[in-house]
């Protein structure tokens, strides 16, 4: 999947761990493009920083953050963590490990999603009720 996020073509014949195939198939059907992968972010105002897993634009044009977790389900704390990334990326954009700015949001984020890789069926769990005001 990392190669696909980086824009490289992955043959449908490429073999992955069968457990993650539901997510791979979901992504192939629903993701228009990946906006970032492992982007560094910070908020000077809030004195926080982190590394966001993935930014995605869906086929319907909505933009959001995906966070990969080893948990069996999505917890509120996962969405709180993603909200922190939203605040940081919305304030300053995204950076590579050397501190070079690599990304600015094209528009405000519209959803957060957790992909619980410990779950029986690995598909994104969405939260679209963000209610954030900056």
C-alpha positions as CSV (number, residue, x, y, z in Angstrom):
1,X,0.0,0.0,0.0
2,X,2.8,2.4,0.8
3,X,3.9,2.3,-2.9
4,X,0.3,3.1,-4.0
5,X,0.3,6.0,-1.6
6,X,3.5,7.3,-3.2
7,X,1.8,7.2,-6.6
8,X,3.5,4.0,-7.9
9,X,1.4,1.5,-9.8
10,X,0.7,-1.7,-8.0
11,X,-0.5,-4.6,-10.1
12,X,-3.7,-6.2,-8.9
13,X,-1.6,-9.4,-9.0
14,X,0.6,-8.1,-6.2
15,X,0.2,-10.3,-3.1
16,X,-0.4,-8.8,0.3
17,X,-1.3,-10.3,3.7
18,X,-4.8,-11.6,3.0
19,X,-6.0,-9.9,6.2
20,X,-5.5,-6.4,4.8
21,X,-7.1,-7.2,1.4
22,X,-10.5,-5.7,2.5
23,X,-8.8,-2.4,3.1
24,X,-6.8,-2.5,-0.1
25,X,-9.9,-3.2,-2.1
26,X,-11.8,-0.4,-0.3
27,X,-9.0,2.0,-1.0
28,X,-8.8,1.1,-4.7
29,X,-12.6,1.8,-5.0
30,X,-12.8,4.9,-2.9
31,X,-9.5,6.9,-2.9
32,X,-9.0,9.5,-5.6
33,X,-5.5,10.4,-4.4
34,X,-3.2,10.3,-1.4
35,X,-2.3,13.8,-0.2
36,X,0.5,12.8,2.1
37,X,2.1,9.8,3.9
38,X,3.8,10.2,7.3
39,X,3.8,14.0,7.2
40,X,5.4,15.8,10.2
41,X,3.2,18.5,11.7
42,X,3.2,21.0,14.5
43,X,1.2,23.8,16.2
44,X,3.3,26.6,17.6
45,X,0.2,28.0,19.2
46,X,-0.6,24.8,21.1
47,X,2.9,23.5,21.6
48,X,2.3,20.1,20.0
49,X,3.7,18.1,17.2
50,X,3.3,14.7,15.6
51,X,3.4,12.6,12.4
52,X,0.2,12.0,10.6
53,X,-0.2,8.7,8.8
54,X,-2.1,9.6,5.7
55,X,-4.1,12.3,4.1
56,X,-6.7,11.2,1.5
57,X,-9.0,12.7,-1.1
58,X,-12.0,10.4,-1.7
59,X,-13.6,10.0,-5.1
60,X,-16.5,12.3,-3.9
61,X,-13.9,15.1,-3.4
62,X,-14.0,15.0,0.4
63,X,-10.6,15.4,2.1
64,X,-9.6,13.8,5.4
65,X,-7.0,12.1,7.6
66,X,-6.6,8.3,8.0
67,X,-4.7,6.9,11.0
68,X,-3.6,3.3,11.0
69,X,-4.0,1.5,14.4
70,X,-3.2,-2.0,15.6
71,X,-6.4,-2.0,17.7
72,X,-9.4,-4.2,17.0
73,X,-11.7,-1.2,16.9
74,X,-11.6,2.6,16.7
75,X,-11.6,4.4,20.1
76,X,-12.5,8.0,20.8
77,X,-8.9,8.6,21.8
78,X,-7.9,7.7,18.2
79,X,-10.2,10.4,16.8
80,X,-8.8,12.9,19.4
81,X,-5.3,12.2,18.1
82,X,-6.4,12.8,14.5
83,X,-8.1,16.0,15.6
84,X,-4.7,17.1,16.9
85,X,-3.1,16.4,13.5
86,X,-6.0,18.4,11.9
87,X,-5.2,21.4,14.1
88,X,-1.5,21.2,13.3
89,X,-1.8,20.6,9.6
90,X,-4.5,23.3,9.2
91,X,-2.2,25.8,11.0
92,X,1.1,25.1,9.3
93,X,0.8,22.4,6.6
94,X,3.0,19.3,6.5
95,X,6.7,18.8,6.6
96,X,9.3,16.1,5.8
97,X,11.6,14.7,8.4
98,X,14.2,17.4,7.6
99,X,11.7,20.2,8.2
100,X,11.0,21.1,4.6
101,X,7.4,22.1,3.9
102,X,5.8,19.5,1.6
103,X,2.1,20.1,1.9
104,X,-0.6,22.7,2.4
105,X,-4.3,21.7,2.8
106,X,-6.3,22.5,-0.3
107,X,-9.4,23.0,1.8
108,X,-10.6,22.2,5.4
109,X,-10.7,18.6,6.4
110,X,-14.1,16.9,6.2
111,X,-13.6,13.6,8.0
112,X,-11.3,11.5,10.1
113,X,-10.9,7.8,9.7
114,X,-9.3,5.0,11.7
115,X,-8.2,1.8,10.1
116,X,-8.1,-0.8,12.9
117,X,-5.6,-3.4,11.6
118,X,-6.4,-5.7,14.6
119,X,-10.1,-6.0,13.5
120,X,-11.7,-9.0,12.0
121,X,-12.7,-7.0,8.9
122,X,-10.2,-4.2,8.2
123,X,-12.2,-1.3,6.8
124,X,-12.1,2.4,7.7
125,X,-14.2,3.7,10.7
126,X,-15.3,7.3,9.9
127,X,-16.0,10.3,12.0
128,X,-17.5,13.1,10.0
129,X,-18.9,15.2,12.8
130,X,-15.8,17.3,13.3
131,X,-17.3,20.5,14.7
132,X,-13.9,22.2,14.7
133,X,-13.5,25.9,14.6
134,X,-10.1,27.5,14.3
